[in-house]
């Protein structure tokens, strides 16, 4: 099983997590909401799989490129 890391597209803060560890997600599904410059930016899953690890929580500040969560995908 491969692991896909989901990086933050920009600096900001975590507004809302929409998934939990062990939850199945599909490609392009919204998995969390990032707040940056008073805008809400949805972050989508880059792959279909299962959430294996969440590395952030609301309202944590994050940096651009920081890994937010990991998704286990079938090879």
N, C-alpha and C positions, 0 to 999 in steps of 0.2 A: 504494500500500500504506500502510495506517495503522499507527501505532505506539501500543501500549497500554503504559503504565507501571504497574508493580506496586509499590504503596507498602507499607511495613511497617505492620501493623495496631497494633503497640505497640512500645515500646522493649525491647531485649533484646540477644541475640547470635545470630549465625548458627550453628546447630548442624550442619546438613548441606545441601548443594546436591544436588538430585535430578535436575537437568537440566544440559545444556551448550549453548553457543552453536551454533546451527544445528539443534538438535533440535526436532522437531515436538511440540506439546503440544495437548491438548484442554481445553475449558472445564471447570473444576472438578477438573482433575488436580493432585495435589500436586506442587509444584515446588521447595519447600525447607522446612526445618524450622527454626523460630525457638525459642530457649530464653529464657523470661522467668519470673522468680520461681520457678525450679526446675521449671517446667512446659515440656513440649514442645508447641509450637503449629504445626500444619501450615499452610502458606500455599498456597492454590490459585490456579491460573491463572484470570484473569477472562475469558479469551477463547481461542478455538482459533486457533493460528497457529504461528509459528516463533520460537524464542528468538533475538533479534537482538543482545542485549547483557546481560552480567551485571556489575553494578556493585559486588558485595560478594563476600566469601569467608569461609569458616569460619576461625577463631572470631570474626570481626569484630563489634564492638559497633555497634549501629544505634539510631537514634532513631525514634520514632513518626512515620510519614508519609514517611520517607526512601525514595527510589526504590531498589528492590532489583534489578530487572531490567526489560528492555523486550522486548515481544513484537510481532513484525510480523504483522499480520492482513490478509487480503484484504478489500478494500472491497466 
